[in-house]
Amino acid sequence: MKIIVGSTNKAKLDAVKEIIKEYPVLSGAEVIEASAESGVSNQPMSLDETLVGAMNRAKAVFINCDYSIGLESGLMPVPYTKSGYMDFGACAIFDGSEYHLGLSSAWEFPDKRVTDFIIKEGLSMSEAINKAGLTNDPNIKSEEGAVGILTKGRMTRKEYTKQSLRTALIHLEEHNLFKAI
């Protein structure tokens, strides 16, 4: 079995490689990285845009494989939050005919400047957290991520990505339950 991931981000690739060991349906699969464009803005700003980005990445790399995976992080408007937005991750697993989607938990930046840098200045999350002084690591998105900084390592970008993978994999592991939908 071959799985192509539409990303060269180390945290995302490590998440996929670790997750497939937990699922008999994917056991022993070869995981290949491939660069893929999301077709959406650099920093998606809605649930829809983030899902479309993940789906576009998965579809773009579906070439001579059993499954392809697109992973995208984005902000989405969330009522009652301090900044008005929360960050989350989306996963799209493509089997050549349909998508299997999953989401991670969502979280809010405690420093509203970060959200403002993203919304008002069009910065990526990595650029925004560097500008806000939360880190001076330009590669933070391939490492612990902003969530790793804010949770003091209790949840990393890799773990956050695993959440979206696990929820998307419900569809593959329990495919018989979804036949009636």
Protein Blocks (a to p, Z undefined) as FASTA:
>chain_A
ZZdddbfbfklmmmmmmmmmmpmklgoiacddddddehiafbdcbfklmmmmmmmmmmmm
mghifbdcdddddddddehianopacdddddddehjaccdddddddddfblklmmmmmmn
opafklmmmmnopaccfklmmmnojmlmmnnomacfklmmmmmmmmmmmmmmmmmmmmmZ
Z
